Amino acid sequence: MHSMGLVHRDLKLENILVNEYTRELKIIDFGFATTCQEGHKLNLFCGTPCYMDPDLVRQKDYSGQGVDVWALGVILYLLVTGGVPFWGETEK
């Protein structure tokens, strides 16, 4: 996906489907997806708060690929521990 210049920007456990027979993964919900070449920055604030890259939370320009990789790390943490690594009462 990234090699084709596409970033998802809302990767979360709910957007990953698993075929129970073949164990293939499918990523769904490309509503926030956009094109972004590596090295370029994006600035649209979007995504799900507990999966957001720190630059995105601070509303700074961010790497599209970086926010996807950050979200994958949060997903891995969630699968291993059963909870998200960062949680707050409000989005702030």
C-alpha positions in Angstrom: 0.0 0.0 0.0 2.7 2.5 1.0 4.9 1.4 -2.0 2.0 2.6 -4.2 1.9 6.0 -2.4 -1.3 5.3 -0.5 -1.8 5.9 3.2 -4.8 4.8 5.2 -4.7 7.2 8.2 -7.3 5.3 10.2 -5.8 1.9 10.8 -7.4 0.3 13.9 -8.3 -3.2 14.9 -11.9 -2.6 13.7 -10.6 -1.9 10.2 -8.8 -5.2 9.8 -10.7 -8.4 8.8 -9.3 -11.9 9.1 -10.5 -14.8 7.0 -10.7 -17.6 9.5 -10.0 -20.3 6.9 -7.1 -18.8 4.9 -5.9 -16.4 7.7 -5.7 -13.7 5.1 -5.9 -10.1 6.4 -8.0 -7.4 4.6 -7.8 -3.7 5.4 -11.2 -1.9 5.1 -12.6 1.6 5.5 -10.4 3.8 3.3 -12.5 6.9 4.0 -9.5 8.9 5.3 -7.0 7.3 2.8 -5.1 9.6 0.5 -2.0 9.6 -1.7 1.3 10.6 -0.2 4.7 10.0 -1.5 7.4 9.1 1.1 9.1 12.2 2.5 6.0 14.5 2.0 3.9 15.7 4.9 0.2 15.8 5.4 -1.8 18.2 7.6 -5.5 17.0 7.7 -6.4 16.0 11.3 -8.2 12.7 11.1 -8.2 9.2 12.6 -9.2 7.5 15.8 -7.7 9.2 18.9 -6.1 6.2 20.8 -4.4 5.1 17.5 -3.1 8.5 16.5 0.6 9.4 16.0 1.8 12.1 18.4 2.5 14.6 15.5 -1.1 14.1 14.4 -2.4 14.7 17.9 -0.4 17.9 18.2 -1.9 18.9 14.9 1.5 19.3 13.3 2.3 18.3 9.7 2.9 14.5 9.7 4.2 11.6 7.7 1.3 9.6 6.2 3.3 6.4 6.3 4.4 7.2 9.8 0.9 7.5 11.2 0.0 4.1 9.6 3.1 2.5 11.2 2.3 4.1 14.6 -1.2 2.7 14.4 0.1 -0.8 13.6 2.2 -0.6 16.7 -0.9 0.3 18.8 -2.7 -2.6 17.2 0.1 -5.0 18.0 0.1 -3.7 21.6 -3.6 -4.2 21.8 -3.4 -7.8 20.5 -0.6 -8.6 23.0 -2.0 -6.9 26.1 -5.7 -6.6 25.5 -5.7 -2.8 25.9 -4.5 0.3 24.1 -1.3 1.9 25.4 -2.8 5.5 25.6 -6.2 6.3 26.9 -7.7 9.6 28.1 -11.0 10.8 29.3 -11.1 13.4 26.5 -9.4 13.8 23.1 -7.2 16.5 24.6 
